[in-house]
Structures are given as structure tokens and as C-alpha cells.
Amino acid sequence: MRKAVFLSVAFALSVTISLSGQQLRGDYIESRSTDVYVAQCFANGEVGLTGNFALMAWHVEEGAWNGVKLDGLTVAAAVRARATLGDPYGDPYPAQAVLMVDNAASPAQRQALIALAKHQGGRLLEDVVRIDYVPVMLDVPADLHQGGATLRAGHLATIVTRPLNHHDHICGNESNYYPPLTNVDHAMSAVALTDEFQGDGLDSRWSSHGRRSAYIGTFSEGHPAVATTKDSPAMHPVGD
């Protein structure tokens, strides 16, 4: 009996220690080369023609990954997929990605940030063709409804957003047609005043303005607040 109790305690401690290396929370942003807040008829006019480029970024507010503390650090990714991201009838894989890692991170933190991004990005970040170490800053408002967020990754990538308003309704039945590209605790769609990638590695660069193509939100790992799994990326609460 005492042996069974000891084994149970040891198992619980091992689980706690394992989770402690993977617990974190922070802010998330993405923007794509297609509108995500859109009416179905409008989306159907773009699907297959655009929407295969994306910028994504994670800022760790607090926590660790693989046992390495990442408080205050940020990692971003630029993605070029084969098809419109979010199209249930298209196959965006294999995709290629460029990572932009906060140059304020130590060598161990850089590796942890890369591992975190690959975990969060899933198949979109399986093929990383280039990694750049640059200053990366992500500022997301505490109240996501305010909508004004900024991502800057050196001179390589920029997202600047504003909240949606009544001027952004084109036909009156818009909704969040495409879900966020990764697991989030909560996300709000927003207008990308600027969505720009000018880096190397993807054989493509882009710059767009004034599109309803962004999400801003929060994410966490190893916390009870996470409401979805990697197998159900569409089941996220999103605002309109």
C-alpha cells in the first residue's frame, strides 16, 4: 500500500515538473493576404486566388518553454502556403516559413522560441527555410475590442491594426469566415492598416493596407484556460 502511494505521488510530481517547462501565456497576432472578416460570397470570389501568405507572432507575457523562461520575448513567422489558408477544399501544404526571433534572447531562449513557434504553428511551420534574429516587438491592447495592435520585426515584417467599425461592413452579413491559424484562448478580428513582409527566404514579398485580414488575441499552454486542441483550430471564440 505504501509503495502504491509513493508511486502515485512520484507520478504526480513528474507530471507537475513536466508541465512546468511548458506553461506560458501571452499575446498573439496574425494577418493574411485575404480578408478573414468577410461575407461568404466575397470570400468565394477570392478563394484559390489569394490568401496564401500570412504573418504570425507570439509574445510571451510570462512562462517557460522546454524549461527555459521566455518572459517578455517574441517570435514571428512569415508563411507562404500552396493554397488559401483556411479553405476547407484547398491543401496549403507543404508550406514554407521564415522565422524572426527576438535578438534580445539568449542562445537557449532562441532555441526555445523556435520550438514554441513550431509547436504553435503546426504544419504551417514544419519547413522553416530561414531564421533571422532581429528586434521583435508585439504590442496588443489589454482590451482586444480596442483593436489597435502593432508587430514590428526589425525591417522585415510589420502589422498595424485598428478595430472594426460600421464602415467595414460591405454587404451587411460579414462574419469571421476564416478561423485563426493557430490555437488561441480568445481572438478578435481587426483591420490590418499595414501587413508587410520584406524579408528573404520565401521568394515573395508583400505589402497590403486596409484589409480586414487580422486577428489579435491571447494564447496559453499548460493552463486550464486553453479551450481547444491542435485538432480543432476552428473552435475558437472570435469577435466581430
C-alpha positions as CSV (number, residue, x, y, z in Angstrom):
1,M,0.0,0.0,0.0
2,R,2.8,2.4,0.9
3,K,4.6,1.6,-2.3
4,A,1.4,2.3,-4.3
5,V,1.0,5.7,-2.6
6,F,4.7,6.5,-3.2
7,L,4.4,5.7,-6.9
8,S,1.3,7.8,-7.2
9,V,3.0,10.8,-5.6
10,A,6.1,10.3,-7.7
11,F,3.9,10.2,-10.9
12,A,2.1,13.4,-9.8
13,L,5.4,15.2,-9.2
14,S,6.8,14.1,-12.6
15,V,3.7,15.4,-14.3
16,T,4.0,18.7,-12.5
17,I,7.6,19.0,-13.3
18,S,6.9,18.2,-17.0
19,L,4.1,20.8,-17.2
20,S,6.2,23.4,-15.5
21,G,8.5,23.5,-18.5
22,Q,5.6,24.1,-20.9
23,Q,3.4,26.7,-19.0
24,L,3.2,30.1,-20.5
25,R,0.7,32.8,-21.6
26,G,1.0,35.8,-23.9
27,D,-0.4,37.7,-26.9
28,Y,-0.9,36.7,-30.5
29,I,-1.4,38.4,-33.8
30,E,-1.8,37.3,-37.4
31,S,-2.6,38.9,-40.7
32,R,-3.1,37.2,-44.1
33,S,-3.3,38.2,-47.8
34,T,-7.1,37.7,-47.7
35,D,-9.9,39.1,-45.6
36,V,-10.9,36.9,-42.6
37,Y,-13.9,39.1,-41.6
38,V,-16.0,38.7,-44.7
39,A,-19.2,37.6,-46.3
40,Q,-19.3,34.1,-47.8
41,C,-20.0,35.5,-51.3
42,F,-17.0,37.8,-51.0
43,A,-14.7,35.0,-49.7
44,N,-15.7,32.7,-52.6
45,G,-14.6,35.4,-55.0
46,E,-11.0,35.3,-53.6
47,V,-10.5,31.7,-52.6
48,G,-7.9,30.0,-54.6
49,L,-6.6,33.3,-55.9
50,T,-5.1,34.8,-52.8
51,G,-4.8,34.2,-49.1
52,N,-1.7,32.0,-49.2
53,F,0.6,34.5,-47.4
54,A,0.5,35.1,-43.6
55,L,2.3,36.8,-40.8
56,M,2.0,35.3,-37.3
57,A,3.6,36.3,-34.0
58,W,3.6,35.2,-30.3
59,H,4.7,37.4,-27.4
60,V,5.3,35.6,-24.2
61,E,4.0,37.6,-21.3
62,E,5.1,35.1,-18.7
63,G,6.2,31.5,-18.7
64,A,8.7,28.9,-20.0
65,W,9.0,26.5,-22.9
66,N,11.2,23.4,-22.7
67,G,12.2,24.6,-19.2
68,V,13.5,28.0,-20.5
69,K,12.0,31.2,-19.2
70,L,10.7,33.4,-22.1
71,D,9.2,36.4,-20.2
72,G,8.9,39.4,-22.5
73,L,10.3,37.7,-25.6
74,T,8.6,37.5,-29.1
75,V,8.9,35.3,-32.1
76,A,7.3,35.9,-35.5
77,A,6.8,33.9,-38.7
78,A,6.1,34.7,-42.3
79,V,4.4,31.9,-44.3
80,R,3.9,31.1,-47.9
81,A,1.4,28.3,-48.4
82,R,0.2,26.5,-51.5
83,A,-3.4,27.5,-51.2
84,T,-5.8,29.9,-49.5
85,L,-5.2,29.4,-45.8
86,G,-8.5,28.3,-44.2
87,D,-10.1,27.0,-47.4
88,P,-11.6,23.6,-46.4
89,Y,-11.3,22.4,-50.0
90,G,-7.7,23.6,-50.6
91,D,-4.4,22.0,-49.5
92,P,-2.0,24.7,-48.3
93,Y,0.8,22.1,-47.6
94,P,3.7,21.9,-47.9
95,A,4.1,25.5,-46.7
96,Q,7.4,27.4,-46.3
97,A,8.2,29.7,-43.4
98,V,10.7,32.3,-42.3
99,L,11.1,32.8,-38.5
100,M,12.0,36.1,-37.0
101,V,13.4,35.5,-33.5
102,D,13.9,38.2,-30.8
103,N,17.6,39.1,-30.8
104,A,17.3,40.0,-27.2
105,A,17.0,36.3,-26.3
106,S,19.9,34.2,-25.1
107,P,21.0,31.2,-27.2
108,A,18.9,28.9,-25.1
109,Q,15.9,31.3,-25.3
110,R,16.3,31.5,-29.1
111,Q,16.0,27.7,-29.4
112,A,13.0,27.7,-27.0
113,L,11.3,30.4,-29.1
114,I,11.8,28.5,-32.3
115,A,10.4,25.3,-30.6
116,L,7.4,27.3,-29.3
117,A,6.7,28.8,-32.7
118,K,6.9,25.4,-34.4
119,H,4.5,23.9,-31.8
120,Q,2.0,26.7,-32.2
121,G,2.2,26.9,-36.0
122,G,2.0,23.2,-36.5
123,R,2.2,22.1,-40.2
124,L,2.5,25.7,-41.3
125,L,5.9,25.9,-39.7
126,E,7.2,22.4,-40.5
127,D,9.5,23.7,-43.3
128,V,11.5,26.7,-41.9
129,V,13.7,27.8,-44.7
130,R,15.3,30.8,-42.9
131,I,15.7,32.2,-39.4
132,D,16.5,35.9,-38.8
133,Y,17.5,37.3,-35.4
134,V,16.1,40.8,-35.2
135,P,14.4,43.1,-32.7
136,V,10.8,41.8,-32.4
137,M,8.1,43.8,-30.7
138,L,4.4,42.9,-30.3
139,D,2.1,45.3,-28.6
140,V,-1.5,44.1,-28.1
141,P,-4.1,46.1,-26.1
142,A,-5.4,44.6,-22.8
143,D,-8.9,45.1,-24.2
144,L,-8.9,43.3,-27.5
145,H,-12.0,45.2,-28.6
146,Q,-9.8,48.3,-28.9
147,G,-8.2,46.5,-31.8
148,G,-5.0,48.6,-32.1
149,A,-2.0,46.3,-32.1
150,T,1.5,46.6,-33.6
151,L,4.0,44.0,-34.6
152,R,7.5,45.0,-35.8
153,A,10.2,42.5,-36.6
154,G,13.2,44.6,-37.5
155,H,12.8,45.9,-41.0
156,L,11.5,42.6,-42.2
157,A,7.8,42.5,-41.1
158,T,5.1,44.8,-39.8
159,I,1.5,44.5,-38.8
160,V,-0.5,47.5,-37.6
161,T,-4.2,47.1,-36.8
162,R,-7.3,49.0,-35.8
163,P,-10.7,47.8,-34.6
164,L,-13.5,47.0,-37.0
165,N,-16.3,49.6,-37.2
166,H,-19.5,50.1,-39.2
167,H,-17.6,51.4,-42.2
168,D,-16.0,47.9,-42.6
169,H,-19.4,46.3,-43.4
170,I,-19.6,45.9,-47.1
171,C,-22.8,43.9,-47.6
172,G,-24.1,43.6,-44.0
173,N,-23.7,39.9,-43.4
174,E,-20.0,39.7,-42.7
175,S,-18.6,37.2,-40.2
176,N,-15.3,35.6,-39.2
177,Y,-15.2,33.4,-42.3
178,Y,-11.6,32.0,-41.7
179,P,-10.7,31.0,-38.2
180,P,-7.3,31.9,-36.6
181,L,-4.4,29.9,-37.9
182,T,-3.3,28.6,-34.5
183,N,-4.8,27.8,-31.1
184,V,-5.9,30.8,-29.1
185,D,-7.8,31.4,-25.9
186,H,-9.6,34.4,-27.4
187,A,-9.2,36.4,-30.6
188,M,-10.8,39.5,-32.2
189,S,-10.8,40.2,-35.9
190,A,-9.3,43.6,-36.9
191,V,-8.4,45.7,-39.9
192,A,-4.7,45.5,-40.9
193,L,-3.7,49.1,-41.7
194,T,-0.4,47.6,-42.7
195,D,0.6,44.0,-43.4
196,E,4.1,43.8,-44.8
197,F,6.9,41.3,-45.2
198,Q,10.1,42.4,-46.9
199,G,12.4,39.6,-45.9
200,D,14.2,36.9,-47.8
201,G,13.6,33.2,-48.0
202,L,10.1,32.9,-49.4
203,D,10.8,34.2,-52.9
204,S,7.9,36.5,-52.2
205,R,7.4,39.9,-50.5
206,W,4.2,41.7,-49.9
207,S,2.7,44.9,-48.6
208,S,-1.0,45.5,-48.2
209,H,-3.1,48.1,-46.4
210,G,-6.6,48.5,-45.1
211,R,-7.7,44.9,-45.3
212,R,-10.0,43.1,-42.8
213,S,-7.3,40.4,-42.6
214,A,-6.0,40.3,-39.0
215,Y,-6.7,38.6,-35.7
216,I,-5.3,39.8,-32.3
217,G,-5.7,37.6,-29.3
218,T,-4.2,35.7,-26.4
219,F,-2.7,32.2,-26.1
220,S,-1.6,29.9,-23.4
221,E,0.0,26.5,-23.0
222,G,-0.2,24.2,-19.9
223,H,-3.1,26.3,-18.4
224,P,-6.7,25.2,-17.8
225,A,-7.8,28.2,-19.8
226,V,-7.0,26.6,-23.1
227,A,-10.3,25.6,-24.5
228,T,-9.3,23.9,-27.8
229,T,-6.8,21.3,-29.1
230,K,-4.5,21.3,-32.1
231,D,-7.0,19.1,-33.8
232,S,-9.8,21.7,-33.7
233,P,-8.4,25.1,-34.7
234,A,-11.7,26.4,-35.9
235,M,-13.4,26.2,-32.5
236,H,-12.2,29.5,-31.1
237,P,-14.2,32.3,-29.7
238,V,-13.8,35.2,-32.1
239,G,-15.3,38.7,-32.0
240,D,-16.9,40.7,-34.8
